[in-house]
Amino acid sequence: MKINNPFSKSNIVIFIPLILVIGLDLIFTTIGQPEYYWQNHSFFNELNPISQILLSAGPVYWILISVLYTMLVLFLIANLPKPLNIMTAVAFFLGHAWGSASWVSEIIYKFFFVETNYWFVNIIYFIIIAIISGFCLNKKSTEIKE
């Protein structure tokens, strides 16, 4: 069995959208925590039960395990046979795109004190992610043709 490097030149462009949404989900979840979380880690704001456990242990554990999780997901996708790798990548992409989108309005309010239309802001967020993903997929398909 050949082990593929998810950060190789041939894989990195295709992984950028996935890394983006996982990274945004991690960042938004971290900075979206309420003020009192930073004094008492049992007062987190998160729906994912695994993330709840990690957040309650503290932000260092949350961030460390999240980075390791990201590396594991990329390694898994890089080494699964087709079409399982594509299905797995899409599943993680959609899950984290939705997860990160659930924080967007709250992040805007937290930093800019602006109430936003949740639906409208999420549409803009998904358009931005789609543009970045489309650019990366186009770049990958151009590399394959050359």
Stockholm file with secondary structure:
# STOCKHOLM 1.0

chainA/1-146         MKINNPFSKSNIVIFIPLILVIGLDLIFTTIGQPEYYWQNHSFFNELNPISQILLSAGPVYWILISVLYTMLVLFLIANLPKPLNIMTAVAFFLGHAWGSASWVSEIIYKFFFVETNYWFVNIIYFIIIAIISGFCLNKKSTEIKE
#=GR chainA/1-146 SS CCCCCTTSHHHHHHHHHHHHHHHHHHHHHHHTSCGGGGTCTTSCCCCCHHHHHHHHHCHHHHHHHHHHHHHHHHHHHHHSCTTHHHHHHHHHHHHHHHHHHHHHHHHHHHHHCCCCCHHHHHHHHHHHHHHHHHHHHHHHHHHHHC
#=GC SS_cons         CCCCCTTSHHHHHHHHHHHHHHHHHHHHHHHTSCGGGGTCTTSCCCCCHHHHHHHHHCHHHHHHHHHHHHHHHHHHHHHSCTTHHHHHHHHHHHHHHHHHHHHHHHHHHHHHCCCCCHHHHHHHHHHHHHHHHHHHHHHHHHHHHC
//
